[in-house]
């Protein structure tokens, strides 16, 4: 039981770290995307046509984050259950 508790805590910590890394990555990419949108806006104002890029990557990242958050929640629930036993 103690081993299961330690494993659940370890998995929770790993998932928490991964979520934090992804959030940091998303913030950096969002900053780049905003800079690109600003550039697109300036380019569009000059009369050039510009196509939007990256929306598929954003939804893929969002899906990954949602999956990792669900994994983290499951690990936390397992940890709570193990602590209650």
C-alpha positions, 0 to 999 in steps of 0.5 A: 500500500505504501508503495502504491501511495508513493507511486501515485504521488510520483505520477501526480508530480510528473503529470503536474510538471508536464502540465506546467511545462505545457502551459509555459510552452503555450504561453510562449507560443501564444506570445509568438502567435500574437506577434504574428497576428500583429504582423498579419494586421500590419500586412493586411492594412498594407493591402496584402492577403495573409492566410491564418496558420497554426490553429490546428496546432493550438487545438492539438495542444489544447487536447494534449493539455486536457488529456494530461489534466484528466490524467493528473486528476485521476492520479490525484483521485488514486492518491486520495483513495490510497491515503484513505485506505 
